[in-house]
């Protein structure tokens, strides 16, 4: 009888979080955070994005976007041509 009770208790346990595992969720699900959690996240993001290194990365991203736009215009106007690459291992 005690074995049956133990088996029922194990079956009714809620899943527990294991940080070593990967998880997924539906895009329709909502997560609720406390004001304290929100403050920690906000302050951490502000601290990271207000560094000179972050500003340099943001600027580099804008520059990469500008170069891609110039290249796209070049392709569309016909002055930039696609290079046909030969398969690896061929001469």
N, CA, C and O atoms as a Tinker XYZ file with bonds, in Angstrom:
   364  protein
     1  N      0.818000   -1.194000    0.000000    73     2
     2  CA     0.000000    0.000000    0.000000    64     1     3
     3  C      0.862000    1.257000    0.000000    63     2     4     5
     4  O      0.539000    2.214000   -0.704000    81     3
     5  N      1.943000    1.282000    0.765000    73     3     6
     6  CA     2.799000    2.470000    0.822000    64     5     7
     7  C      3.482000    2.718000   -0.510000    63     6     8     9
     8  O      3.747000    3.869000   -0.856000    81     7
     9  N      3.776000    1.667000   -1.269000    73     7    10
    10  CA     4.374000    1.842000   -2.589000    64     9    11
    11  C      3.430000    2.572000   -3.519000    63    10    12    13
    12  O      3.867000    3.415000   -4.303000    81    11
    13  N      2.137000    2.266000   -3.448000    73    11    14
    14  CA     1.144000    2.921000   -4.295000    64    13    15
    15  C      1.051000    4.410000   -3.963000    63    14    16    17
    16  O      0.934000    5.234000   -4.871000    81    15
    17  N      1.101000    4.760000   -2.708000    73    15    18
    18  CA     1.019000    6.165000   -2.285000    64    17    19
    19  C      2.233000    6.928000   -2.798000    63    18    20    21
    20  O      2.086000    8.042000   -3.302000    81    19
    21  N      3.430000    6.354000   -2.683000    73    19    22
    22  CA     4.640000    7.012000   -3.162000    64    21    23
    23  C      4.586000    7.232000   -4.670000    63    22    24    25
    24  O      5.016000    8.278000   -5.157000    81    23
    25  N      4.069000    6.269000   -5.408000    73    23    26
    26  CA     3.972000    6.412000   -6.857000    64    25    27
    27  C      3.001000    7.515000   -7.232000    63    26    28    29
    28  O      3.252000    8.246000   -8.190000    81    27
    29  N      1.909000    7.656000   -6.514000    73    27    30
    30  CA     0.926000    8.704000   -6.785000    64    29    31
    31  C      1.525000   10.065000   -6.472000    63    30    32    33
    32  O      1.317000   11.009000   -7.234000    81    31
    33  N      2.271000   10.196000   -5.364000    73    31    34
    34  CA     2.897000   11.465000   -4.993000    64    33    35
    35  C      3.881000   11.921000   -6.060000    63    34    36    37
    36  O      3.911000   13.104000   -6.399000    81    35
    37  N      4.680000   11.019000   -6.591000    73    35    38
    38  CA     5.659000   11.363000   -7.616000    64    37    39
    39  C      4.951000   11.804000   -8.886000    63    38    40    41
    40  O      5.403000   12.743000   -9.541000    81    39
    41  N      3.866000   11.159000   -9.246000    73    39    42
    42  CA     3.136000   11.494000  -10.466000    64    41    43
    43  C      2.493000   12.869000  -10.373000    63    42    44    45
    44  O      2.308000   13.514000  -11.405000    81    43
    45  N      2.143000   13.347000   -9.182000    73    43    46
    46  CA     1.460000   14.635000   -9.018000    64    45    47
    47  C      2.416000   15.801000   -8.795000    63    46    48    49
    48  O      1.968000   16.938000   -8.649000    81    47
    49  N      3.720000   15.544000   -8.766000    73    47    50
    50  CA     4.677000   16.622000   -8.561000    64    49    51
    51  C      4.728000   17.536000   -9.777000    63    50    52    53
    52  O      4.659000   17.071000  -10.914000    81    51
    53  N      4.848000   18.837000   -9.532000    73    51    54
    54  CA     4.993000   19.799000  -10.623000    64    53    55
    55  C      6.408000   19.707000  -11.170000    63    54    56    57
    56  O      7.335000   19.393000  -10.423000    81    55
    57  N      6.597000   19.975000  -12.457000    73    55    58
    58  CA     7.955000   19.960000  -13.004000    64    57    59
    59  C      8.807000   21.014000  -12.318000    63    58    60    61
    60  O      8.307000   22.067000  -11.925000    81    59
    61  N     10.085000   20.730000  -12.177000    73    59    62
    62  CA    10.982000   21.709000  -11.560000    64    61    63
    63  C     11.972000   22.204000  -12.605000    63    62    64    65
    64  O     12.352000   21.473000  -13.519000    81    63
    65  N     12.377000   23.450000  -12.454000    73    63    66
    66  CA    13.294000   24.108000  -13.380000    64    65    67
    67  C     14.700000   23.572000  -13.192000    63    66    68    69
    68  O     15.181000   23.447000  -12.066000    81    67
    69  N     15.356000   23.257000  -14.298000    73    67    70
    70  CA    16.745000   22.809000  -14.290000    64    69    71
    71  C     17.512000   23.711000  -15.265000    63    70    72    73
    72  O     17.318000   23.595000  -16.475000    81    71
    73  N     18.382000   24.613000  -14.766000    73    71    74
    74  CA    19.076000   25.555000  -15.649000    64    73    75
    75  C     19.981000   24.897000  -16.684000    63    74    76    77
    76  O     20.406000   25.560000  -17.630000    81    75
    77  N     20.284000   23.623000  -16.529000    73    75    78
    78  CA    21.132000   22.949000  -17.516000    64    77    79
    79  C     20.333000   22.443000  -18.714000    63    78    80    81
    80  O     20.916000   21.978000  -19.693000    81    79
    81  N     19.010000   22.528000  -18.645000    73    79    82
    82  CA    18.155000   22.049000  -19.735000    64    81    83
    83  C     17.691000   23.217000  -20.594000    63    82    84    85
    84  O     17.664000   24.363000  -20.144000    81    83
    85  N     17.327000   22.909000  -21.842000    73    83    86
    86  CA    16.774000   23.913000  -22.749000    64    85    87
    87  C     15.257000   23.840000  -22.682000    63    86    88    89
    88  O     14.691000   22.758000  -22.524000    81    87
    89  N     14.598000   24.984000  -22.801000    73    87    90
    90  CA    13.151000   25.054000  -22.716000    64    89    91
    91  C     12.592000   25.821000  -23.908000    63    90    92    93
    92  O     13.312000   26.566000  -24.572000    81    91
    93  N     11.322000   25.635000  -24.168000    73    91    94
    94  CA    10.640000   26.361000  -25.222000    64    93    95
    95  C      9.263000   26.764000  -24.718000    63    94    96    97
    96  O      8.770000   26.204000  -23.738000    81    95
    97  N      8.646000   27.724000  -25.377000    73    95    98
    98  CA     7.303000   28.154000  -25.007000    64    97    99
    99  C      6.631000   28.732000  -26.235000    63    98   100   101
   100  O      7.278000   29.037000  -27.236000    81    99
   101  N      5.339000   28.873000  -26.139000    73    99   102
   102  CA     4.541000   29.417000  -27.232000    64   101   103
   103  C      4.653000   30.940000  -27.229000    63   102   104   105
   104  O      4.776000   31.557000  -26.171000    81   103
   105  N      4.610000   31.534000  -28.403000    73   103   106
   106  CA     4.693000   32.997000  -28.504000    64   105   107
   107  C      3.445000   33.670000  -27.922000    63   106   108   109
   108  O      3.460000   34.876000  -27.675000    81   107
   109  N      2.385000   32.924000  -27.704000    73   107   110
   110  CA     1.164000   33.488000  -27.135000    64   109   111
   111  C      1.201000   33.569000  -25.610000    63   110   112   113
   112  O      0.382000   34.266000  -25.011000    81   111
   113  N      2.138000   32.870000  -24.977000    73   111   114
   114  CA     2.211000   32.878000  -23.521000    64   113   115
   115  C      2.796000   34.189000  -23.004000    63   114   116   117
   116  O      3.653000   34.797000  -23.645000    81   115
   117  N      2.325000   34.608000  -21.851000    73   115   118
   118  CA     2.831000   35.818000  -21.200000    64   117   119
   119  C      3.601000   35.432000  -19.953000    63   118   120   121
   120  O      3.259000   34.459000  -19.282000    81   119
   121  N      4.634000   36.187000  -19.644000    73   119   122
   122  CA     5.399000   35.999000  -18.425000    64   121   123
   123  C      5.194000   37.235000  -17.562000    63   122   124   125
   124  O      5.289000   38.360000  -18.053000    81   123
   125  N      4.920000   37.037000  -16.309000    73   123   126
   126  CA     4.724000   38.139000  -15.375000    64   125   127
   127  C      5.993000   38.303000  -14.552000    63   126   128   129
   128  O      6.529000   37.330000  -14.020000    81   127
   129  N      6.474000   39.552000  -14.451000    73   127   130
   130  CA     7.653000   39.822000  -13.630000    64   129   131
   131  C      7.285000   40.853000  -12.573000    63   130   132   133
   132  O      6.375000   41.661000  -12.758000    81   131
   133  N      7.999000   40.809000  -11.483000    73   131   134
   134  CA     7.751000   41.764000  -10.398000    64   133   135
   135  C      8.431000   43.093000  -10.716000    63   134   136   137
   136  O      9.249000   43.180000  -11.631000    81   135
   137  N      8.087000   44.113000   -9.958000    73   135   138
   138  CA     8.741000   45.408000  -10.118000    64   137   139
   139  C     10.229000   45.318000   -9.844000    63   138   140   141
   140  O     11.028000   45.982000  -10.505000    81   139
   141  N     10.605000   44.497000   -8.870000    73   139   142
   142  CA    12.019000   44.317000   -8.555000    64   141   143
   143  C     12.766000   43.660000   -9.697000    63   142   144   145
   144  O     13.871000   44.075000  -10.044000    81   143
   145  N     12.161000   42.628000  -10.287000    73   143   146
   146  CA    12.789000   41.961000  -11.428000    64   145   147
   147  C     12.910000   42.914000  -12.604000    63   146   148   149
   148  O     13.940000   42.944000  -13.278000    81   147
   149  N     11.856000   43.700000  -12.859000    73   147   150
   150  CA    11.883000   44.675000  -13.946000    64   149   151
   151  C     12.996000   45.688000  -13.727000    63   150   152   153
   152  O     13.709000   46.038000  -14.667000    81   151
   153  N     13.153000   46.163000  -12.495000    73   151   154
   154  CA    14.201000   47.126000  -12.178000    64   153   155
   155  C     15.590000   46.572000  -12.418000    63   154   156   157
   156  O     16.453000   47.267000  -12.955000    81   155
   157  N     15.813000   45.334000  -12.027000    73   155   158
   158  CA    17.123000   44.705000  -12.234000    64   157   159
   159  C     17.423000   44.596000  -13.729000    63   158   160   161
   160  O     18.523000   44.927000  -14.173000    81   159
   161  N     16.435000   44.129000  -14.502000    73   159   162
   162  CA    16.629000   43.971000  -15.953000    64   161   163
   163  C     16.881000   45.329000  -16.599000    63   162   164   165
   164  O     17.815000   45.472000  -17.388000    81   163
   165  N     16.064000   46.321000  -16.276000    73   163   166
   166  CA    16.200000   47.654000  -16.859000    64   165   167
   167  C     17.554000   48.274000  -16.523000    63   166   168   169
   168  O     18.230000   48.805000  -17.404000    81   167
   169  N     17.946000   48.207000  -15.265000    73   167   170
   170  CA    19.218000   48.816000  -14.865000    64   169   171
   171  C     20.410000   48.092000  -15.487000    63   170   172   173
   172  O     21.402000   48.730000  -15.839000    81   171
   173  N     20.325000   46.768000  -15.628000    73   171   174
   174  CA    21.406000   46.021000  -16.263000    64   173   175
   175  C     21.527000   46.405000  -17.731000    63   174   176   177
   176  O     22.632000   46.627000  -18.226000    81   175
   177  N     20.395000   46.483000  -18.431000    73   175   178
   178  CA    20.434000   46.863000  -19.847000    64   177   179
   179  C     20.942000   48.292000  -20.032000    63   178   180   181
   180  O     21.717000   48.565000  -20.949000    81   179
   181  N     20.511000   49.191000  -19.171000    73   179   182
   182  CA    20.995000   50.574000  -19.256000    64   181   183
   183  C     22.499000   50.639000  -19.031000    63   182   184   185
   184  O     23.210000   51.347000  -19.744000    81   183
   185  N     22.981000   49.899000  -18.035000    73   183   186
   186  CA    24.420000   49.911000  -17.733000    64   185   187
   187  C     25.222000   49.387000  -18.913000    63   186   188   189
   188  O     26.285000   49.920000  -19.229000    81   187
   189  N     24.720000   48.346000  -19.564000    73   187   190
   190  CA    25.442000   47.759000  -20.690000    64   189   191
   191  C     25.389000   48.664000  -21.910000    63   190   192   193
   192  O     26.409000   48.890000  -22.560000    81   191
   193  N     24.206000   49.184000  -22.225000    73   191   194
   194  CA    24.056000   49.972000  -23.451000    64   193   195
   195  C     24.623000   51.383000  -23.334000    63   194   196   197
   196  O     24.758000   52.070000  -24.347000    81   195
   197  N     24.954000   51.825000  -22.143000    73   195   198
   198  CA    25.539000   53.158000  -21.973000    64   197   199
   199  C     27.062000   53.142000  -21.929000    63   198   200   201
   200  O     27.679000   54.145000  -21.570000    81   199
   201  N     27.671000   52.027000  -22.286000    73   199   202
   202  CA    29.134000   51.961000  -22.301000    64   201   203
   203  C     29.661000   52.434000  -23.651000    63   202   204   205
   204  O     28.947000   52.364000  -24.652000    81   203
   205  N     30.895000   52.913000  -23.687000    73   203   206
   206  CA    31.482000   53.312000  -24.975000    64   205   207
   207  C     31.551000   52.145000  -25.963000    63   206   208   209
   208  O     31.379000   52.334000  -27.168000    81   207
   209  N     31.803000   50.942000  -25.449000    73   207   210
   210  CA    31.867000   49.773000  -26.332000    64   209   211
   211  C     30.507000   49.509000  -26.995000    63   210   212   213
   212  O     30.442000   49.186000  -28.181000    81   211
   213  N     29.444000   49.648000  -26.232000    73   211   214
   214  CA    28.108000   49.433000  -26.797000    64   213   215
   215  C     27.803000   50.484000  -27.850000    63   214   216   217
   216  O     27.232000   50.168000  -28.894000    81   215
   217  N     28.175000   51.724000  -27.590000    73   215   218
   218  CA    27.943000   52.783000  -28.575000    64   217   219
   219  C     28.715000   52.495000  -29.864000    63   218   220   221
   220  O     28.214000   52.735000  -30.962000    81   219
   221  N     29.930000   51.981000  -29.721000    73   219   222
   222  CA    30.725000   51.631000  -30.908000    64   221   223
   223  C     30.048000   50.503000  -31.685000    63   222   224   225
   224  O     30.033000   50.522000  -32.916000    81   223
   225  N     29.492000   49.527000  -30.980000    73   223   226
   226  CA    28.792000   48.426000  -31.656000    64   225   227
   227  C     27.542000   48.937000  -32.352000    63   226   228   229
   228  O     27.262000   48.541000  -33.484000    81   227
   229  N     26.787000   49.807000  -31.698000    73   227   230
   230  CA    25.587000   50.372000  -32.333000    64   229   231
   231  C     25.964000   51.149000  -33.593000    63   230   232   233
   232  O     25.293000   51.041000  -34.620000    81   231
   233  N     27.029000   51.924000  -33.509000    73   231   234
   234  CA    27.486000   52.688000  -34.664000    64   233   235
   235  C     27.954000   51.752000  -35.780000    63   234   236   237
   236  O     27.662000   51.989000  -36.952000    81   235
   237  N     28.675000   50.697000  -35.422000    73   235   238
   238  CA    29.117000   49.720000  -36.419000    64   237   239
   239  C     27.925000   49.046000  -37.084000    63   238   240   241
   240  O     27.962000   48.785000  -38.287000    81   239
   241  N     26.874000   48.761000  -36.329000    73   239   242
   242  CA    25.670000   48.152000  -36.899000    64   241   243
   243  C     25.009000   49.103000  -37.890000    63   242   244   245
   244  O     24.565000   48.681000  -38.958000    81   243
   245  N     24.942000   50.380000  -37.540000    73   243   246
   246  CA    24.377000   51.371000  -38.471000    64   245   247
   247  C     25.227000   51.474000  -39.729000    63   246   248   249
   248  O     24.698000   51.574000  -40.836000    81   247
   249  N     26.546000   51.451000  -39.557000    73   247   250
   250  CA    27.450000   51.521000  -40.713000    64   249   251
   251  C     27.287000   50.289000  -41.596000    63   250   252   253
   252  O     27.278000   50.407000  -42.821000    81   251
   253  N     27.158000   49.108000  -40.991000    73   251   254
   254  CA    26.962000   47.882000  -41.769000    64   253   255
   255  C     25.654000   47.964000  -42.554000    63   254   256   257
   256  O     25.597000   47.537000  -43.707000    81   255
   257  N     24.619000   48.501000  -41.948000    73   255   258
   258  CA    23.348000   48.681000  -42.646000    64   257   259
   259  C     23.480000   49.633000  -43.818000    63   258   260   261
   260  O     22.892000   49.411000  -44.876000    81   259
   261  N     24.256000   50.700000  -43.628000    73   259   262
   262  CA    24.464000   51.661000  -44.710000    64   261   263
   263  C     25.233000   51.019000  -45.860000    63   262   264   265
   264  O     24.895000   51.236000  -47.023000    81   263
   265  N     26.258000   50.236000  -45.551000    73   263   266
   266  CA    27.034000   49.563000  -46.593000    64   265   267
   267  C     26.157000   48.563000  -47.341000    63   266   268   269
   268  O     26.230000   48.477000  -48.567000    81   267
   269  N     25.334000   47.812000  -46.624000    73   267   270
   270  CA    24.423000   46.859000  -47.267000    64   269   271
   271  C     23.445000   47.583000  -48.185000    63   270   272   273
   272  O     23.145000   47.096000  -49.275000    81   271
   273  N     22.942000   48.744000  -47.756000    73   271   274
   274  CA    22.016000   49.517000  -48.591000    64   273   275
   275  C     22.699000   49.999000  -49.865000    63   274   276   277
   276  O     22.105000   49.944000  -50.942000    81   275
   277  N     23.948000   50.474000  -49.755000    73   275   278
   278  CA    24.712000   50.910000  -50.932000    64   277   279
   279  C     24.940000   49.731000  -51.871000    63   278   280   281
   280  O     24.775000   49.859000  -53.084000    81   279
   281  N     25.317000   48.594000  -51.316000    73   279   282
   282  CA    25.538000   47.398000  -52.117000    64   281   283
   283  C     24.242000   46.956000  -52.808000    63   282   284   285
   284  O     24.263000   46.586000  -53.982000    81   283
   285  N     23.135000   46.993000  -52.099000    73   283   286
   286  CA    21.847000   46.620000  -52.692000    64   285   287
   287  C     21.489000   47.542000  -53.853000    63   286   288   289
   288  O     21.016000   47.084000  -54.892000    81   287
   289  N     21.717000   48.843000  -53.672000    73   287   290
   290  CA    21.445000   49.783000  -54.769000    64   289   291
   291  C     22.346000   49.494000  -55.964000    63   290   292   293
   292  O     21.918000   49.606000  -57.112000    81   291
   293  N     23.601000   49.121000  -55.687000    73   291   294
   294  CA    24.528000   48.782000  -56.761000    64   293   295
   295  C     24.071000   47.551000  -57.535000    63   294   296   297
   296  O     24.163000   47.517000  -58.762000    81   295
   297  N     23.580000   46.543000  -56.823000    73   295   298
   298  CA    23.078000   45.332000  -57.479000    64   297   299
   299  C     21.848000   45.682000  -58.309000    63   298   300   301
   300  O     21.728000   45.264000  -59.461000    81   299
   301  N     20.936000   46.450000  -57.719000    73   299   302
   302  CA    19.696000   46.795000  -58.414000    64   301   303
   303  C     19.945000   47.660000  -59.648000    63   302   304   305
   304  O     19.200000   47.576000  -60.624000    81   303
   305  N     20.991000   48.492000  -59.609000    73   303   306
   306  CA    21.283000   49.348000  -60.759000    64   305   307
   307  C     22.135000   48.632000  -61.806000    63   306   308   309
   308  O     22.300000   49.127000  -62.920000    81   307
   309  N     22.674000   47.467000  -61.445000    73   307   310
   310  CA    23.454000   46.691000  -62.391000    64   309   311
   311  C     24.942000   46.947000  -62.361000    63   310   312   313
   312  O     25.673000   46.320000  -63.129000    81   311
   313  N     25.435000   47.849000  -61.503000    73   311   314
   314  CA    26.882000   48.104000  -61.466000    64   313   315
   315  C     27.623000   47.087000  -60.600000    63   314   316   317
   316  O     28.844000   46.966000  -60.697000    81   315
   317  N     26.896000   46.358000  -59.757000    73   315   318
   318  CA    27.496000   45.306000  -58.938000    64   317   319
   319  C     26.945000   43.981000  -59.445000    63   318   320   321
   320  O     25.732000   43.805000  -59.566000    81   319
   321  N     27.842000   43.059000  -59.737000    73   319   322
   322  CA    27.464000   41.755000  -60.292000    64   321   323
   323  C     27.764000   40.654000  -59.283000    63   322   324   325
   324  O     28.724000   40.741000  -58.517000    81   323
   325  N     26.939000   39.627000  -59.291000    73   323   326
   326  CA    27.153000   38.472000  -58.433000    64   325   327
   327  C     28.336000   37.659000  -58.944000    63   326   328   329
   328  O     28.494000   37.479000  -60.152000    81   327
   329  N     29.163000   37.171000  -58.034000    73   327   330
   330  CA    30.303000   36.338000  -58.392000    64   329   331
   331  C     29.862000   34.894000  -58.280000    63   330   332   333
   332  O     29.363000   34.462000  -57.241000    81   331
   333  N     30.051000   34.154000  -59.356000    73   331   334
   334  CA    29.728000   32.726000  -59.357000    64   333   335
   335  C     30.918000   31.994000  -58.744000    63   334   336   337
   336  O     32.023000   32.034000  -59.285000    81   335
   337  N     30.693000   31.336000  -57.633000    73   335   338
   338  CA    31.773000   30.600000  -56.976000    64   337   339
   339  C     31.777000   29.165000  -57.464000    63   338   340   341
   340  O     30.726000   28.541000  -57.605000    81   339
   341  N     32.979000   28.645000  -57.722000    73   339   342
   342  CA    33.078000   27.252000  -58.144000    64   341   343
   343  C     32.999000   26.380000  -56.884000    63   342   344   345
   344  O     33.438000   26.795000  -55.811000    81   343
   345  N     32.452000   25.198000  -57.016000    73   343   346
   346  CA    32.358000   24.300000  -55.862000    64   345   347
   347  C     33.744000   24.004000  -55.295000    63   346   348   349
   348  O     34.727000   23.921000  -56.031000    81   347
   349  N     33.800000   23.846000  -53.981000    73   347   350
   350  CA    35.080000   23.553000  -53.336000    64   349   351
   351  C     35.606000   22.217000  -53.835000    63   350   352   353
   352  O     34.840000   21.282000  -54.068000    81   351
   353  N     36.906000   22.139000  -53.993000    73   351   354
   354  CA    37.542000   20.912000  -54.449000    64   353   355
   355  C     37.684000   20.836000  -55.956000    63   354   356   357
   356  O     38.194000   19.850000  -56.489000    81   355
   357  N     37.224000   21.893000  -56.657000    73   355   358
   358  CA    37.389000   21.913000  -58.103000    64   357   359
   359  C     38.382000   23.003000  -58.463000    63   358   360   361
   360  O     38.578000   23.946000  -57.696000    81   359
   361  N     38.998000   22.882000  -59.604000    73   359   362
   362  CA    39.963000   23.880000  -60.046000    64   361   363
   363  C     39.375000   24.887000  -60.953000    63   362   364
   364  O     40.075000   25.793000  -61.406000    81   363
